[in-house]
């Protein structure tokens, strides 16, 4: 359980850093699309890792 909480916090920190970094790098429309894709990829990988760990 402790590892799940740590992984979730790390995913949110990386997501915030990506939003902050990409917001300076490109236009608004492109930034929003890239941010949503990256955040969904990170959260999906976290869910898959949790499902594999439970098996």
mmCIF file of the N, C-alpha and C atoms, coordinates in Angstrom:
data_MODEL
# 
_entry.id   MODEL 
# 
loop_
_atom_site.group_PDB 
_atom_site.id 
_atom_site.type_symbol 
_atom_site.label_atom_id 
_atom_site.label_alt_id 
_atom_site.label_comp_id 
_atom_site.label_asym_id 
_atom_site.label_entity_id 
_atom_site.label_seq_id 
_atom_site.pdbx_PDB_ins_code 
_atom_site.Cartn_x 
_atom_site.Cartn_y 
_atom_site.Cartn_z 
_atom_site.occupancy 
_atom_site.B_iso_or_equiv 
_atom_site.pdbx_formal_charge 
_atom_site.auth_seq_id 
_atom_site.auth_comp_id 
_atom_site.auth_asym_id 
_atom_site.auth_atom_id 
_atom_site.pdbx_PDB_model_num 
ATOM 1   N N  . UNK A 1 1  ? 0.825  -1.200  0.000   1.00 0.00 ? 1  UNK A N  1 
ATOM 2   C CA . UNK A 1 1  ? 0.000  0.000   0.000   1.00 0.00 ? 1  UNK A CA 1 
ATOM 3   C C  . UNK A 1 1  ? 0.866  1.261   0.000   1.00 0.00 ? 1  UNK A C  1 
ATOM 4   N N  . UNK A 1 2  ? 1.963  1.214   0.734   1.00 0.00 ? 2  UNK A N  1 
ATOM 5   C CA . UNK A 1 2  ? 2.862  2.361   0.797   1.00 0.00 ? 2  UNK A CA 1 
ATOM 6   C C  . UNK A 1 2  ? 3.449  2.666   -0.583  1.00 0.00 ? 2  UNK A C  1 
ATOM 7   N N  . UNK A 1 3  ? 3.805  1.607   -1.329  1.00 0.00 ? 3  UNK A N  1 
ATOM 8   C CA . UNK A 1 3  ? 4.378  1.792   -2.663  1.00 0.00 ? 3  UNK A CA 1 
ATOM 9   C C  . UNK A 1 3  ? 3.352  2.394   -3.622  1.00 0.00 ? 3  UNK A C  1 
ATOM 10  N N  . UNK A 1 4  ? 2.093  2.022   -3.488  1.00 0.00 ? 4  UNK A N  1 
ATOM 11  C CA . UNK A 1 4  ? 1.036  2.572   -4.340  1.00 0.00 ? 4  UNK A CA 1 
ATOM 12  C C  . UNK A 1 4  ? 0.898  4.072   -4.108  1.00 0.00 ? 4  UNK A C  1 
ATOM 13  N N  . UNK A 1 5  ? 0.926  4.488   -2.858  1.00 0.00 ? 5  UNK A N  1 
ATOM 14  C CA . UNK A 1 5  ? 0.806  5.912   -2.534  1.00 0.00 ? 5  UNK A CA 1 
ATOM 15  C C  . UNK A 1 5  ? 2.001  6.682   -3.072  1.00 0.00 ? 5  UNK A C  1 
ATOM 16  N N  . UNK A 1 6  ? 3.193  6.123   -2.917  1.00 0.00 ? 6  UNK A N  1 
ATOM 17  C CA . UNK A 1 6  ? 4.400  6.784   -3.427  1.00 0.00 ? 6  UNK A CA 1 
ATOM 18  C C  . UNK A 1 6  ? 4.345  6.896   -4.943  1.00 0.00 ? 6  UNK A C  1 
ATOM 19  N N  . UNK A 1 7  ? 3.934  5.829   -5.629  1.00 0.00 ? 7  UNK A N  1 
ATOM 20  C CA . UNK A 1 7  ? 3.828  5.869   -7.092  1.00 0.00 ? 7  UNK A CA 1 
ATOM 21  C C  . UNK A 1 7  ? 2.803  6.896   -7.546  1.00 0.00 ? 7  UNK A C  1 
ATOM 22  N N  . UNK A 1 8  ? 1.672  6.971   -6.871  1.00 0.00 ? 8  UNK A N  1 
ATOM 23  C CA . UNK A 1 8  ? 0.639  7.937   -7.235  1.00 0.00 ? 8  UNK A CA 1 
ATOM 24  C C  . UNK A 1 8  ? 1.144  9.365   -7.064  1.00 0.00 ? 8  UNK A C  1 
ATOM 25  N N  . UNK A 1 9  ? 1.831  9.631   -5.972  1.00 0.00 ? 9  UNK A N  1 
ATOM 26  C CA . UNK A 1 9  ? 2.379  10.969  -5.743  1.00 0.00 ? 9  UNK A CA 1 
ATOM 27  C C  . UNK A 1 9  ? 3.412  11.310  -6.810  1.00 0.00 ? 9  UNK A C  1 
ATOM 28  N N  . UNK A 1 10 ? 4.261  10.352  -7.163  1.00 0.00 ? 10 UNK A N  1 
ATOM 29  C CA . UNK A 1 10 ? 5.257  10.596  -8.208  1.00 0.00 ? 10 UNK A CA 1 
ATOM 30  C C  . UNK A 1 10 ? 4.604  10.879  -9.557  1.00 0.00 ? 10 UNK A C  1 
ATOM 31  N N  . UNK A 1 11 ? 3.541  10.153  -9.887  1.00 0.00 ? 11 UNK A N  1 
ATOM 32  C CA . UNK A 1 11 ? 2.832  10.393  -11.147 1.00 0.00 ? 11 UNK A CA 1 
ATOM 33  C C  . UNK A 1 11 ? 2.256  11.803  -11.171 1.00 0.00 ? 11 UNK A C  1 
ATOM 34  N N  . UNK A 1 12 ? 1.661  12.250  -10.069 1.00 0.00 ? 12 UNK A N  1 
ATOM 35  C CA . UNK A 1 12 ? 1.100  13.596  -10.033 1.00 0.00 ? 12 UNK A CA 1 
ATOM 36  C C  . UNK A 1 12 ? 2.190  14.658  -10.119 1.00 0.00 ? 12 UNK A C  1 
ATOM 37  N N  . UNK A 1 13 ? 3.330  14.434  -9.484  1.00 0.00 ? 13 UNK A N  1 
ATOM 38  C CA . UNK A 1 13 ? 4.428  15.396  -9.563  1.00 0.00 ? 13 UNK A CA 1 
ATOM 39  C C  . UNK A 1 13 ? 4.954  15.488  -10.989 1.00 0.00 ? 13 UNK A C  1 
ATOM 40  N N  . UNK A 1 14 ? 5.140  14.342  -11.634 1.00 0.00 ? 14 UNK A N  1 
ATOM 41  C CA . UNK A 1 14 ? 5.607  14.343  -13.023 1.00 0.00 ? 14 UNK A CA 1 
ATOM 42  C C  . UNK A 1 14 ? 4.578  15.017  -13.922 1.00 0.00 ? 14 UNK A C  1 
ATOM 43  N N  . UNK A 1 15 ? 3.295  14.772  -13.686 1.00 0.00 ? 15 UNK A N  1 
ATOM 44  C CA . UNK A 1 15 ? 2.246  15.408  -14.486 1.00 0.00 ? 15 UNK A CA 1 
ATOM 45  C C  . UNK A 1 15 ? 2.279  16.925  -14.336 1.00 0.00 ? 15 UNK A C  1 
ATOM 46  N N  . UNK A 1 16 ? 2.442  17.405  -13.111 1.00 0.00 ? 16 UNK A N  1 
ATOM 47  C CA . UNK A 1 16 ? 2.507  18.849  -12.883 1.00 0.00 ? 16 UNK A CA 1 
ATOM 48  C C  . UNK A 1 16 ? 3.728  19.446  -13.563 1.00 0.00 ? 16 UNK A C  1 
ATOM 49  N N  . UNK A 1 17 ? 4.871  18.764  -13.475 1.00 0.00 ? 17 UNK A N  1 
ATOM 50  C CA . UNK A 1 17 ? 6.079  19.257  -14.138 1.00 0.00 ? 17 UNK A CA 1 
ATOM 51  C C  . UNK A 1 17 ? 5.914  19.279  -15.654 1.00 0.00 ? 17 UNK A C  1 
ATOM 52  N N  . UNK A 1 18 ? 5.242  18.274  -16.216 1.00 0.00 ? 18 UNK A N  1 
ATOM 53  C CA . UNK A 1 18 ? 4.999  18.261  -17.655 1.00 0.00 ? 18 UNK A CA 1 
ATOM 54  C C  . UNK A 1 18 ? 4.095  19.411  -18.073 1.00 0.00 ? 18 UNK A C  1 
ATOM 55  N N  . UNK A 1 19 ? 3.048  19.658  -17.312 1.00 0.00 ? 19 UNK A N  1 
ATOM 56  C CA . UNK A 1 19 ? 2.144  20.770  -17.619 1.00 0.00 ? 19 UNK A CA 1 
ATOM 57  C C  . UNK A 1 19 ? 2.907  22.086  -17.569 1.00 0.00 ? 19 UNK A C  1 
ATOM 58  N N  . UNK A 1 20 ? 3.702  22.264  -16.541 1.00 0.00 ? 20 UNK A N  1 
ATOM 59  C CA . UNK A 1 20 ? 4.457  23.508  -16.373 1.00 0.00 ? 20 UNK A CA 1 
ATOM 60  C C  . UNK A 1 20 ? 5.494  23.675  -17.484 1.00 0.00 ? 20 UNK A C  1 
ATOM 61  N N  . UNK A 1 21 ? 6.204  22.600  -17.810 1.00 0.00 ? 21 UNK A N  1 
ATOM 62  C CA . UNK A 1 21 ? 7.239  22.674  -18.833 1.00 0.00 ? 21 UNK A CA 1 
ATOM 63  C C  . UNK A 1 21 ? 6.685  22.865  -20.227 1.00 0.00 ? 21 UNK A C  1 
ATOM 64  N N  . UNK A 1 22 ? 5.622  22.167  -20.557 1.00 0.00 ? 22 UNK A N  1 
ATOM 65  C CA . UNK A 1 22 ? 5.070  22.254  -21.907 1.00 0.00 ? 22 UNK A CA 1 
ATOM 66  C C  . UNK A 1 22 ? 4.281  23.534  -22.132 1.00 0.00 ? 22 UNK A C  1 
ATOM 67  N N  . UNK A 1 23 ? 3.812  24.160  -21.081 1.00 0.00 ? 23 UNK A N  1 
ATOM 68  C CA . UNK A 1 23 ? 3.040  25.386  -21.260 1.00 0.00 ? 23 UNK A CA 1 
ATOM 69  C C  . UNK A 1 23 ? 3.914  26.525  -21.779 1.00 0.00 ? 23 UNK A C  1 
ATOM 70  N N  . UNK A 1 24 ? 5.218  26.457  -21.540 1.00 0.00 ? 24 UNK A N  1 
ATOM 71  C CA . UNK A 1 24 ? 6.120  27.478  -22.058 1.00 0.00 ? 24 UNK A CA 1 
ATOM 72  C C  . UNK A 1 24 ? 6.633  27.147  -23.449 1.00 0.00 ? 24 UNK A C  1 
ATOM 73  N N  . UNK A 1 25 ? 6.539  25.881  -23.857 1.00 0.00 ? 25 UNK A N  1 
ATOM 74  C CA . UNK A 1 25 ? 7.217  25.416  -25.059 1.00 0.00 ? 25 UNK A CA 1 
ATOM 75  C C  . UNK A 1 25 ? 6.397  25.554  -26.337 1.00 0.00 ? 25 UNK A C  1 
ATOM 76  N N  . UNK A 1 26 ? 5.080  25.613  -26.250 1.00 0.00 ? 26 UNK A N  1 
ATOM 77  C CA . UNK A 1 26 ? 4.292  25.594  -27.481 1.00 0.00 ? 26 UNK A CA 1 
ATOM 78  C C  . UNK A 1 26 ? 3.009  26.392  -27.309 1.00 0.00 ? 26 UNK A C  1 
ATOM 79  N N  . UNK A 1 27 ? 2.242  26.424  -28.387 1.00 0.00 ? 27 UNK A N  1 
ATOM 80  C CA . UNK A 1 27 ? 0.987  27.170  -28.353 1.00 0.00 ? 27 UNK A CA 1 
ATOM 81  C C  . UNK A 1 27 ? -0.023 26.480  -27.441 1.00 0.00 ? 27 UNK A C  1 
ATOM 82  N N  . UNK A 1 28 ? -1.086 27.179  -27.113 1.00 0.00 ? 28 UNK A N  1 
ATOM 83  C CA . UNK A 1 28 ? -2.057 26.691  -26.130 1.00 0.00 ? 28 UNK A CA 1 
ATOM 84  C C  . UNK A 1 28 ? -2.766 25.420  -26.583 1.00 0.00 ? 28 UNK A C  1 
ATOM 85  N N  . UNK A 1 29 ? -3.228 25.372  -27.838 1.00 0.00 ? 29 UNK A N  1 
ATOM 86  C CA . UNK A 1 29 ? -3.966 24.201  -28.316 1.00 0.00 ? 29 UNK A CA 1 
ATOM 87  C C  . UNK A 1 29 ? -3.093 22.952  -28.305 1.00 0.00 ? 29 UNK A C  1 
ATOM 88  N N  . UNK A 1 30 ? -1.877 23.089  -28.811 1.00 0.00 ? 30 UNK A N  1 
ATOM 89  C CA . UNK A 1 30 ? -0.964 21.949  -28.842 1.00 0.00 ? 30 UNK A CA 1 
ATOM 90  C C  . UNK A 1 30 ? -0.609 21.507  -27.432 1.00 0.00 ? 30 UNK A C  1 
ATOM 91  N N  . UNK A 1 31 ? -0.411 22.451  -26.552 1.00 0.00 ? 31 UNK A N  1 
ATOM 92  C CA . UNK A 1 31 ? -0.049 22.135  -25.170 1.00 0.00 ? 31 UNK A CA 1 
ATOM 93  C C  . UNK A 1 31 ? -1.147 21.332  -24.491 1.00 0.00 ? 31 UNK A C  1 
ATOM 94  N N  . UNK A 1 32 ? -2.380 21.740  -24.658 1.00 0.00 ? 32 UNK A N  1 
ATOM 95  C CA . UNK A 1 32 ? -3.498 21.038  -24.013 1.00 0.00 ? 32 UNK A CA 1 
ATOM 96  C C  . UNK A 1 32 ? -3.591 19.599  -24.503 1.00 0.00 ? 32 UNK A C  1 
ATOM 97  N N  . UNK A 1 33 ? -3.449 19.391  -25.801 1.00 0.00 ? 33 UNK A N  1 
ATOM 98  C CA . UNK A 1 33 ? -3.528 18.035  -26.356 1.00 0.00 ? 33 UNK A CA 1 
ATOM 99  C C  . UNK A 1 33 ? -2.382 17.176  -25.841 1.00 0.00 ? 33 UNK A C  1 
ATOM 100 N N  . UNK A 1 34 ? -1.168 17.707  -25.876 1.00 0.00 ? 34 UNK A N  1 
ATOM 101 C CA . UNK A 1 34 ? -0.002 16.942  -25.423 1.00 0.00 ? 34 UNK A CA 1 
ATOM 102 C C  . UNK A 1 34 ? -0.096 16.637  -23.934 1.00 0.00 ? 34 UNK A C  1 
ATOM 103 N N  . UNK A 1 35 ? -0.529 17.601  -23.151 1.00 0.00 ? 35 UNK A N  1 
ATOM 104 C CA . UNK A 1 35 ? -0.646 17.402  -21.705 1.00 0.00 ? 35 UNK A CA 1 
ATOM 105 C C  . UNK A 1 35 ? -1.649 16.297  -21.388 1.00 0.00 ? 35 UNK A C  1 
ATOM 106 N N  . UNK A 1 36 ? -2.812 16.325  -22.021 1.00 0.00 ? 36 UNK A N  1 
ATOM 107 C CA . UNK A 1 36 ? -3.808 15.285  -21.754 1.00 0.00 ? 36 UNK A CA 1 
ATOM 108 C C  . UNK A 1 36 ? -3.313 13.910  -22.182 1.00 0.00 ? 36 UNK A C  1 
ATOM 109 N N  . UNK A 1 37 ? -2.609 13.840  -23.319 1.00 0.00 ? 37 UNK A N  1 
ATOM 110 C CA . UNK A 1 37 ? -2.078 12.555  -23.765 1.00 0.00 ? 37 UNK A CA 1 
ATOM 111 C C  . UNK A 1 37 ? -1.034 12.012  -22.798 1.00 0.00 ? 37 UNK A C  1 
ATOM 112 N N  . UNK A 1 38 ? -0.119 12.865  -22.355 1.00 0.00 ? 38 UNK A N  1 
ATOM 113 C CA . UNK A 1 38 ? 0.934  12.412  -21.450 1.00 0.00 ? 38 UNK A CA 1 
ATOM 114 C C  . UNK A 1 38 ? 0.394  12.024  -20.080 1.00 0.00 ? 38 UNK A C  1 
ATOM 115 N N  . UNK A 1 39 ? -0.531 12.821  -19.561 1.00 0.00 ? 39 UNK A N  1 
ATOM 116 C CA . UNK A 1 39 ? -1.103 12.498  -18.253 1.00 0.00 ? 39 UNK A CA 1 
ATOM 117 C C  . UNK A 1 39 ? -1.908 11.202  -18.321 1.00 0.00 ? 39 UNK A C  1 
ATOM 118 N N  . UNK A 1 40 ? -2.668 11.015  -19.387 1.00 0.00 ? 40 UNK A N  1 
ATOM 119 C CA . UNK A 1 40 ? -3.425 9.765   -19.506 1.00 0.00 ? 40 UNK A CA 1 
ATOM 120 C C  . UNK A 1 40 ? -2.489 8.574   -19.670 1.00 0.00 ? 40 UNK A C  1 
ATOM 121 N N  . UNK A 1 41 ? -1.375 8.761   -20.375 1.00 0.00 ? 41 UNK A N  1 
ATOM 122 C CA . UNK A 1 41 ? -0.395 7.688   -20.510 1.00 0.00 ? 41 UNK A CA 1 
ATOM 123 C C  . UNK A 1 41 ? 0.226  7.335   -19.163 1.00 0.00 ? 41 UNK A C  1 
ATOM 124 N N  . UNK A 1 42 ? 0.578  8.334   -18.379 1.00 0.00 ? 42 UNK A N  1 
ATOM 125 C CA . UNK A 1 42 ? 1.166  8.087   -17.067 1.00 0.00 ? 42 UNK A CA 1 
ATOM 126 C C  . UNK A 1 42 ? 0.189  7.380   -16.127 1.00 0.00 ? 42 UNK A C  1 
ATOM 127 N N  . UNK A 1 43 ? -1.050 7.825   -16.122 1.00 0.00 ? 43 UNK A N  1 
ATOM 128 C CA . UNK A 1 43 ? -2.038 7.212   -15.234 1.00 0.00 ? 43 UNK A CA 1 
ATOM 129 C C  . UNK A 1 43 ? -2.396 5.801   -15.696 1.00 0.00 ? 43 UNK A C  1 
ATOM 130 N N  . UNK A 1 44 ? -2.429 5.580   -17.001 1.00 0.00 ? 44 UNK A N  1 
ATOM 131 C CA . UNK A 1 44 ? -2.688 4.238   -17.511 1.00 0.00 ? 44 UNK A CA 1 
ATOM 132 C C  . UNK A 1 44 ? -1.565 3.286   -17.133 1.00 0.00 ? 44 UNK A C  1 
ATOM 133 N N  . UNK A 1 45 ? -0.329 3.762   -17.245 1.00 0.00 ? 45 UNK A N  1 
ATOM 134 C CA . UNK A 1 45 ? 0.792  2.899   -16.869 1.00 0.00 ? 45 UNK A CA 1 
ATOM 135 C C  . UNK A 1 45 ? 0.776  2.596   -15.374 1.00 0.00 ? 45 UNK A C  1 
ATOM 136 N N  . UNK A 1 46 ? 0.342  3.545   -14.559 1.00 0.00 ? 46 UNK A N  1 
ATOM 137 C CA . UNK A 1 46 ? 0.222  3.296   -13.119 1.00 0.00 ? 46 UNK A CA 1 
ATOM 138 C C  . UNK A 1 46 ? -0.839 2.236   -12.836 1.00 0.00 ? 46 UNK A C  1 
ATOM 139 N N  . UNK A 1 47 ? -1.973 2.326   -13.507 1.00 0.00 ? 47 UNK A N  1 
ATOM 140 C CA . UNK A 1 47 ? -3.048 1.348   -13.313 1.00 0.00 ? 47 UNK A CA 1 
ATOM 141 C C  . UNK A 1 47 ? -2.595 -0.038  -13.760 1.00 0.00 ? 47 UNK A C  1 
ATOM 142 N N  . UNK A 1 48 ? -1.905 -0.120  -14.897 1.00 0.00 ? 48 UNK A N  1 
ATOM 143 C CA . UNK A 1 48 ? -1.415 -1.414  -15.379 1.00 0.00 ? 48 UNK A CA 1 
ATOM 144 C C  . UNK A 1 48 ? -0.403 -2.000  -14.403 1.00 0.00 ? 48 UNK A C  1 
ATOM 145 N N  . UNK A 1 49 ? 0.483  -1.155  -13.881 1.00 0.00 ? 49 UNK A N  1 
ATOM 146 C CA . UNK A 1 49 ? 1.473  -1.637  -12.914 1.00 0.00 ? 49 UNK A CA 1 
ATOM 147 C C  . UNK A 1 49 ? 0.794  -2.163  -11.651 1.00 0.00 ? 49 UNK A C  1 
ATOM 148 N N  . UNK A 1 50 ? -0.253 -1.484  -11.208 1.00 0.00 ? 50 UNK A N  1 
ATOM 149 C CA . UNK A 1 50 ? -0.974 -1.944  -10.017 1.00 0.00 ? 50 UNK A CA 1 
ATOM 150 C C  . UNK A 1 50 ? -1.693 -3.265  -10.271 1.00 0.00 ? 50 UNK A C  1 
ATOM 151 N N  . UNK A 1 51 ? -2.269 -3.415  -11.464 1.00 0.00 ? 51 UNK A N  1 
ATOM 152 C CA . UNK A 1 51 ? -2.960 -4.662  -11.788 1.00 0.00 ? 51 UNK A CA 1 
ATOM 153 C C  . UNK A 1 51 ? -1.986 -5.827  -11.890 1.00 0.00 ? 51 UNK A C  1 
ATOM 154 N N  . UNK A 1 52 ? -0.816 -5.583  -12.473 1.00 0.00 ? 52 UNK A N  1 
ATOM 155 C CA . UNK A 1 52 ? 0.188  -6.640  -12.584 1.00 0.00 ? 52 UNK A CA 1 
ATOM 156 C C  . UNK A 1 52 ? 0.706  -7.021  -11.203 1.00 0.00 ? 52 UNK A C  1 
ATOM 157 N N  . UNK A 1 53 ? 0.878  -6.020  -10.348 1.00 0.00 ? 53 UNK A N  1 
ATOM 158 C CA . UNK A 1 53 ? 1.399  -6.285  -9.008  1.00 0.00 ? 53 UNK A CA 1 
ATOM 159 C C  . UNK A 1 53 ? 0.415  -7.122  -8.184  1.00 0.00 ? 53 UNK A C  1 
ATOM 160 N N  . UNK A 1 54 ? -0.889 -6.918  -8.381  1.00 0.00 ? 54 UNK A N  1 
ATOM 161 C CA . UNK A 1 54 ? -1.886 -7.676  -7.625  1.00 0.00 ? 54 UNK A CA 1 
ATOM 162 C C  . UNK A 1 54 ? -1.891 -9.146  -8.010  1.00 0.00 ? 54 UNK A C  1 
ATOM 163 N N  . UNK A 1 55 ? -1.556 -9.453  -9.264  1.00 0.00 ? 55 UNK A N  1 
ATOM 164 C CA . UNK A 1 55 ? -1.517 -10.852 -9.702  1.00 0.00 ? 55 UNK A CA 1 
ATOM 165 C C  . UNK A 1 55 ? -0.373 -11.522 -9.020  1.00 0.00 ? 55 UNK A C  1 
# 
